[in-house]
Amino acid sequence: MVDIDPTVRAARQRDRRRDGDADPPLTLAEAAAYLNVSQRFMRRLVAERRIAFHKLGHLLRFRVADLDRFLAAGRVEPAEPNLLLRRLRG
């Protein structure tokens, strides 16, 4: 996994304060680190069109909001305990 360079992080925080709430796009390595997955998996998500991205020439960029939506879409709620099993046990 790739950590974001502290100088890049500081520059992005300055840009964020200047631009308001607009988050600058993340690189492939930064997006992979944000989701805690490999860069190869990120490329697979892009190839399968399972995640939103921007393509600038040969460069890929990702918005934090899009990554958050991807995570939210994959959320699975815990299952309710089966009432029948409770009756059998208790």
Order of alpha helices (4+ residues) and beta strands (2+ residues): alpha-alpha-alpha-beta-beta-alpha-alpha
